[in-house]
Amino acid sequence: MNQTPDTMRAEAAGLRLSIIIVTWNIRDVLADCLRSLYAEDIGVPHEVIVVDNGSVDGTWQLVENEYPQIRLLRNAENLGFSKANNQGMKIANGDYVLLLNSDTVIIDPGVFRKWIDFMDSRPDVAMSGCRLLFPDRTHQVGDAGFRPAFGTMLAHNFFLNRLLPRHLKGLFISFREPPGRMEVDWITGADVLVRRSLLPEVGMLDESIFFYAEDIEWGSRVRTFGHKVYYLSDLTIVHLQGATTKNYPEKFSGQDLKNMRRIYARFNPGRSLLVFDVIMALGFALRSTAYACMWWQDPEFRNARARRMFKYLRASIANLGTPAA
């Protein structure tokens, strides 16, 4: 672990923020992330903790050699997103803990001050997150949303929440214009800020979920304890999305759907998973058809999306009547 005298003095002075970044074979992307994070003073007493999941591409060496002020934890193998973040949270010293993806870019160094000011002013809020943008500054759907339930899954799969976003809750937030600051059920793990003092009560990430949807479970669990979760669309961060997993397209294939079934079963006791599977199957059928018909899109794009949705459709049909894994 890297720990300099400056780091230890900052700890003694009382840190406001611990930024935890989990890495796995993502050296060049991480370099951009850290460069943006250290480009200017973020205006908040903080520490950065990098937890490396057994990278072999020079990722941890980059941190060790170029950023000695970072606290570095090295795992011998890939322990997964949840477990690695939990390792970081266990040694964090800040009043707030921020899980920040390695494929994010900070475009406003003042975002952290504004973010913590909001949390300080709202002691009833346990967790919050920013609006994520693609590099072209368009909104990245999937940065926050609502607990998987019959209504939210129905609205999501049949695009009802996109038609009436202020009246119907879907799995993901979907607005044409930024909705301001609003209460939600979960924040994406790419940029979720949580009060460290509440971790003993609500728990950390579920380590039985290796990757995908662990953030949905965590936020939904926080809500069951009576705490609020907020989406702050006036604060923005760029997220490359999938920078780690794109090099391993089959390694995590189907994990998101599998984990979503588990989460639905957990937070909807007594509800049949068959209903969930049917709704998902119909939604994937609708999406695969819609993508295939997008003649104005690049053929490679629409065919790839249509094939992906059809793959999910087959998985949903195969799940019919089976228990949650």
C-alpha positions as CSV (number, residue, x, y, z in Angstrom):
1,M,0.0,0.0,0.0
2,N,1.3,3.5,-0.8
3,Q,0.9,5.9,2.1
4,T,2.9,9.1,2.2
5,P,3.4,11.4,5.2
6,D,1.1,13.9,3.4
7,T,-1.6,11.2,3.3
8,M,-1.2,10.4,7.0
9,R,-1.3,14.1,7.9
10,A,-4.5,14.5,5.9
11,E,-6.1,11.6,7.7
12,A,-5.2,13.2,11.1
13,A,-6.7,16.5,10.0
14,G,-10.0,14.8,9.1
15,L,-10.9,13.8,5.6
16,R,-14.2,14.7,4.0
17,L,-13.9,12.3,1.0
18,S,-12.4,8.9,0.2
19,I,-12.4,8.2,-3.6
20,I,-12.2,4.5,-4.3
21,I,-11.3,3.3,-7.8
22,V,-11.2,-0.4,-8.7
23,T,-9.0,-1.4,-11.6
24,W,-8.4,-4.4,-13.8
25,N,-6.2,-4.2,-16.9
26,I,-7.1,-0.7,-17.8
27,R,-3.9,1.2,-17.6
28,D,-4.4,3.8,-20.4
29,V,-8.0,4.6,-19.4
30,L,-7.0,4.9,-15.7
31,A,-4.3,7.3,-16.7
32,D,-6.9,9.7,-18.2
33,C,-9.1,9.3,-15.1
34,L,-6.3,10.1,-12.7
35,R,-5.0,12.9,-14.9
36,S,-8.4,14.6,-14.8
37,L,-8.7,14.0,-11.0
38,Y,-5.4,15.6,-10.2
39,A,-5.5,18.4,-12.9
40,E,-6.8,20.9,-10.4
41,D,-7.5,21.2,-6.7
42,I,-10.9,19.7,-6.1
43,G,-11.4,21.9,-3.0
44,V,-12.2,19.0,-0.6
45,P,-9.8,17.3,1.8
46,H,-9.6,13.8,0.3
47,E,-7.8,10.6,-0.2
48,V,-7.7,8.3,-3.3
49,I,-7.7,4.6,-2.9
50,V,-7.0,2.3,-5.9
51,V,-7.8,-1.4,-5.5
52,D,-6.2,-3.3,-8.4
53,N,-7.8,-6.7,-9.2
54,G,-4.7,-8.6,-10.5
55,S,-3.9,-6.4,-13.5
56,V,-1.0,-7.6,-15.8
57,D,-0.9,-4.6,-18.1
58,G,1.0,-2.2,-15.9
59,T,-2.1,-0.6,-14.3
60,W,-0.9,-0.9,-10.7
61,Q,2.7,0.1,-11.7
62,L,1.3,3.3,-13.2
63,V,-0.3,4.2,-9.8
64,E,2.7,3.2,-7.8
65,N,5.2,5.1,-9.9
66,E,3.3,8.2,-10.9
67,Y,0.9,8.7,-8.0
68,P,2.7,7.9,-4.7
69,Q,0.1,9.8,-2.8
70,I,-2.6,7.2,-3.7
71,R,-3.2,4.4,-1.3
72,L,-2.8,1.3,-3.5
73,L,-4.2,-2.2,-2.6
74,R,-3.2,-5.1,-4.9
75,N,-5.1,-8.3,-5.3
76,A,-3.4,-11.3,-6.8
77,E,-6.5,-12.0,-8.9
78,N,-9.8,-10.5,-10.0
79,L,-12.0,-10.6,-6.9
80,G,-14.9,-8.8,-8.6
81,F,-16.2,-5.2,-8.5
82,S,-18.1,-5.6,-5.2
83,K,-15.4,-7.3,-3.1
84,A,-12.7,-4.9,-4.4
85,N,-14.8,-1.8,-3.6
86,N,-15.5,-3.2,-0.1
87,Q,-11.8,-3.6,0.5
88,G,-11.4,0.1,-0.2
89,M,-14.3,1.1,1.9
90,K,-12.9,-0.9,4.9
91,I,-9.8,1.3,5.0
92,A,-11.4,4.6,4.0
93,N,-11.2,7.5,6.4
94,G,-13.4,10.1,4.7
95,D,-16.8,11.3,6.0
96,Y,-18.1,10.3,2.6
97,V,-17.0,7.4,0.3
98,L,-17.2,7.8,-3.4
99,L,-17.0,4.7,-5.7
100,L,-15.6,6.1,-8.9
101,N,-15.1,4.0,-12.1
102,S,-11.7,3.9,-13.6
103,D,-13.2,4.9,-17.0
104,T,-14.6,8.2,-15.8
105,V,-13.2,11.7,-16.6
106,I,-13.7,14.7,-14.2
107,I,-14.8,17.7,-16.4
108,D,-15.6,20.0,-13.5
109,P,-13.1,19.9,-10.5
110,G,-15.7,21.8,-8.4
111,V,-18.2,18.9,-8.7
112,F,-16.9,17.3,-5.4
113,R,-17.4,20.5,-3.4
114,K,-21.0,21.0,-4.7
115,W,-21.7,17.3,-4.2
116,I,-20.6,17.3,-0.5
117,D,-22.3,20.6,0.1
118,F,-25.6,18.9,-0.9
119,M,-25.0,15.9,1.3
120,D,-24.1,18.1,4.3
121,S,-27.3,20.1,3.8
122,R,-29.4,16.9,3.6
123,P,-28.7,14.5,6.5
124,D,-31.7,12.4,5.5
125,V,-29.9,11.5,2.2
126,A,-27.6,8.4,2.6
127,M,-26.5,8.1,-1.1
128,S,-26.3,10.2,-4.2
129,G,-24.9,10.3,-7.7
130,C,-24.2,12.6,-10.6
131,R,-25.5,12.7,-14.2
132,L,-23.2,10.6,-16.4
133,L,-22.4,11.8,-19.9
134,F,-20.8,10.1,-22.9
135,P,-17.7,11.9,-24.3
136,D,-20.0,13.8,-26.7
137,R,-21.8,15.1,-23.6
138,T,-25.1,13.3,-24.3
139,H,-26.8,11.7,-21.4
140,Q,-25.8,8.1,-20.5
141,V,-29.0,6.2,-19.6
142,G,-28.5,3.9,-16.7
143,D,-26.8,6.3,-14.3
144,A,-29.7,6.0,-11.8
145,G,-33.2,4.5,-11.5
146,F,-35.8,2.7,-9.4
147,R,-36.1,-0.6,-7.7
148,P,-36.9,-3.6,-9.9
149,A,-40.7,-4.2,-9.4
150,F,-43.6,-5.2,-11.6
151,G,-44.4,-1.6,-12.4
152,T,-40.9,-0.4,-13.1
153,M,-40.0,-3.4,-15.2
154,L,-43.2,-3.0,-17.2
155,A,-42.5,0.7,-17.8
156,H,-38.9,0.0,-18.7
157,N,-39.5,-2.8,-21.2
158,F,-42.3,-1.1,-23.0
159,F,-40.8,2.4,-23.1
160,L,-43.6,3.8,-21.0
161,N,-41.3,5.8,-18.7
162,R,-39.8,7.4,-21.8
163,L,-43.2,8.6,-22.9
164,L,-44.2,9.9,-19.5
165,P,-41.0,10.2,-17.5
166,R,-42.5,12.4,-14.8
167,H,-45.4,10.1,-14.1
168,L,-44.1,6.6,-14.6
169,K,-41.0,5.2,-13.0
170,G,-38.8,2.8,-15.0
171,L,-35.8,0.8,-14.1
172,F,-33.6,3.7,-15.5
173,I,-33.9,7.4,-15.3
174,S,-34.8,8.6,-18.8
175,F,-35.5,12.4,-19.4
176,R,-35.1,14.5,-22.5
177,E,-33.8,17.3,-20.3
178,P,-32.0,17.1,-16.9
179,P,-34.7,16.6,-14.2
180,G,-32.8,18.5,-11.5
181,R,-32.3,16.9,-8.1
182,M,-34.7,14.0,-7.5
183,E,-35.2,11.1,-5.2
184,V,-34.5,7.7,-6.7
185,D,-33.8,4.1,-5.5
186,W,-30.3,3.5,-6.7
187,I,-27.2,5.1,-8.3
188,T,-24.8,3.5,-10.7
189,G,-21.6,2.1,-9.1
190,A,-19.7,4.3,-11.6
191,D,-20.1,7.3,-9.3
192,V,-22.0,6.6,-6.1
193,L,-21.4,8.7,-3.0
194,V,-22.4,7.3,0.4
195,R,-22.1,8.4,4.0
196,R,-19.4,6.2,5.6
197,S,-21.1,6.5,9.0
198,L,-24.1,4.5,7.7
199,L,-22.1,1.6,6.3
200,P,-22.3,-0.4,9.6
201,E,-26.1,-0.1,9.4
202,V,-26.9,-0.6,5.7
203,G,-23.9,-2.8,4.8
204,M,-21.5,-2.6,1.8
205,L,-21.8,-4.1,-1.6
206,D,-23.1,-7.7,-1.9
207,E,-20.0,-9.7,-2.6
208,S,-22.1,-12.6,-3.9
209,I,-22.6,-10.4,-7.0
210,F,-19.3,-10.4,-8.9
211,F,-20.2,-7.8,-11.4
212,Y,-23.3,-6.0,-12.8
213,A,-26.4,-4.8,-10.9
214,E,-24.6,-4.8,-7.5
215,D,-25.3,-1.0,-7.5
216,I,-29.1,-1.6,-8.0
217,E,-29.1,-4.1,-5.1
218,W,-27.1,-1.7,-2.8
219,G,-29.3,1.4,-3.4
220,S,-32.5,-0.6,-3.1
221,R,-31.2,-2.1,0.2
222,V,-30.3,1.4,1.5
223,R,-33.9,2.5,0.8
224,T,-35.3,-0.4,2.9
225,F,-33.5,1.1,5.9
226,G,-35.6,4.3,5.4
227,H,-32.7,6.4,4.0
228,K,-33.0,8.5,0.9
229,V,-31.1,8.2,-2.4
230,Y,-30.7,11.3,-4.7
231,Y,-29.9,11.8,-8.3
232,L,-28.2,15.2,-8.9
233,S,-28.5,15.9,-12.7
234,D,-27.0,19.3,-12.4
235,L,-23.6,17.7,-11.6
236,T,-21.9,15.8,-14.4
237,I,-19.1,13.4,-15.0
238,V,-18.0,11.8,-18.3
239,H,-18.1,8.0,-18.3
240,L,-16.7,5.9,-21.2
241,Q,-18.9,2.9,-20.2
242,G,-17.7,-0.6,-20.7
243,A,-14.0,0.3,-21.1
244,T,-13.0,-2.6,-19.0
245,T,-15.5,-5.3,-20.2
246,K,-15.3,-4.5,-23.9
247,N,-12.1,-6.5,-24.2
248,Y,-13.8,-9.5,-22.6
249,P,-17.2,-9.7,-24.4
250,E,-18.0,-13.3,-23.4
251,K,-16.6,-13.3,-19.9
252,F,-19.5,-11.4,-18.3
253,S,-22.2,-12.3,-20.9
254,G,-25.6,-12.7,-19.3
255,Q,-24.5,-11.7,-15.8
256,D,-26.6,-8.6,-15.8
257,L,-29.8,-10.5,-16.5
258,K,-29.0,-13.2,-14.0
259,N,-28.3,-10.7,-11.3
260,M,-31.4,-8.7,-12.1
261,R,-33.5,-11.8,-11.6
262,R,-31.9,-12.4,-8.2
263,I,-32.5,-8.8,-7.2
264,Y,-36.1,-8.8,-8.3
265,A,-36.7,-12.0,-6.3
266,R,-35.0,-10.5,-3.2
267,F,-37.0,-7.3,-3.1
268,N,-40.3,-8.7,-4.3
269,P,-40.9,-11.7,-2.0
270,G,-43.9,-13.7,-3.1
271,R,-43.9,-12.4,-6.6
272,S,-43.5,-14.9,-9.4
273,L,-40.3,-14.8,-11.4
274,L,-42.3,-16.1,-14.3
275,V,-43.9,-12.6,-14.6
276,F,-40.5,-11.0,-14.5
277,D,-39.2,-13.4,-17.3
278,V,-42.2,-12.8,-19.5
279,I,-42.0,-9.0,-19.2
280,M,-38.3,-9.1,-19.9
281,A,-38.7,-11.5,-22.9
282,L,-41.3,-9.3,-24.5
283,G,-39.2,-6.3,-23.9
284,F,-36.1,-7.9,-25.5
285,A,-38.3,-9.0,-28.5
286,L,-39.5,-5.4,-28.9
287,R,-36.0,-4.0,-28.7
288,S,-34.5,-6.5,-31.1
289,T,-37.2,-5.7,-33.7
290,A,-36.8,-2.0,-33.2
291,Y,-33.0,-2.1,-33.6
292,A,-33.3,-4.2,-36.7
293,C,-35.7,-1.7,-38.3
294,M,-33.6,1.4,-37.6
295,W,-32.6,1.8,-41.3
296,W,-31.2,5.3,-40.7
297,Q,-28.5,3.9,-38.3
298,D,-25.2,2.4,-39.4
299,P,-25.9,-1.3,-40.3
300,E,-23.1,-2.5,-38.1
301,F,-24.6,-0.7,-35.1
302,R,-28.2,-1.8,-35.6
303,N,-27.3,-5.4,-36.4
304,A,-25.0,-5.6,-33.3
305,R,-27.7,-4.2,-31.1
306,A,-30.4,-6.4,-32.6
307,R,-28.3,-9.5,-32.1
308,R,-27.5,-8.6,-28.5
309,M,-31.2,-8.1,-27.7
310,F,-32.1,-11.4,-29.4
311,K,-29.5,-13.1,-27.3
312,Y,-31.1,-11.7,-24.1
313,L,-34.5,-12.8,-25.5
314,R,-33.3,-16.4,-25.7
315,A,-31.8,-16.2,-22.2
316,S,-35.1,-14.9,-20.8
317,I,-37.1,-17.7,-22.5
318,A,-34.6,-20.2,-21.1
319,N,-35.1,-18.8,-17.6
320,L,-38.9,-19.3,-17.7
321,G,-40.0,-21.2,-14.6
322,T,-36.5,-21.5,-13.1
323,P,-35.5,-20.3,-9.6
324,A,-33.2,-17.3,-9.2
325,A,-29.6,-18.4,-9.5
